[in-house]
Amino acid sequence: PHSTAIPLIERTFNTFPSFNSVGEWLEAIEMGKYKDNFSAAGYCYLESVARMTV
């Protein structure tokens, strides 16, 4: 069958969320109750959260 799916690389987004703080990001993903945990662990900046590993 012929696929009409749009490749991910060609998709455009009208809005792309932007966050100014770790707390704001956590609230947006409904995980705001973990703000103190992130802060206590030293994750105070979005750049540090982006580099987190498991």
N, C-alpha and C positions, 0 to 999 in steps of 0.2 A: 504493500500500500504506500501511497505517496504521503509524505509527512509535510505538514505546513507549520511545524514548530519554528519559532524564531530563535536562532542561536543566542545564547547568553551574551556573547560579545556585542551583538547588535541591539540589545535591549537598552532602552533609555528609561530613566527614572525622573519623574516630575519633582519629587522631593527626596532628598537624602538627608536623614537625620544628622544633626551636628550637636555634639555635647560639649559643654564647657568644663565639666568636672566628672569625677568618678561617681559621685553621689547622683548627679543628674542622669548619667548613663544607667546606673543601677535602678533608679526610679522608673526609667523608660522601659526597662525589661522586667519590671515588677519584682525586683530583688532588692528594693531599698532597705529592707531590714538588715542587710549585710554591710551597710556603709561603715559601721564601726569596725567590723572584722577586717575589711579591706584596709582601712586607715591604720589599724593596729598592726597589720602585717606589712606596712610600709608602702602600700599601693595608694598613693595620694594623687598621682598624676595619670592621666589617660595613657601617656607614653609607656609607663611602667606596666599598666594592665595589658597593653598590646603585646608586651614581651613576655607575658606569663607563660609558664610551661607547667605541664602536669607532672 
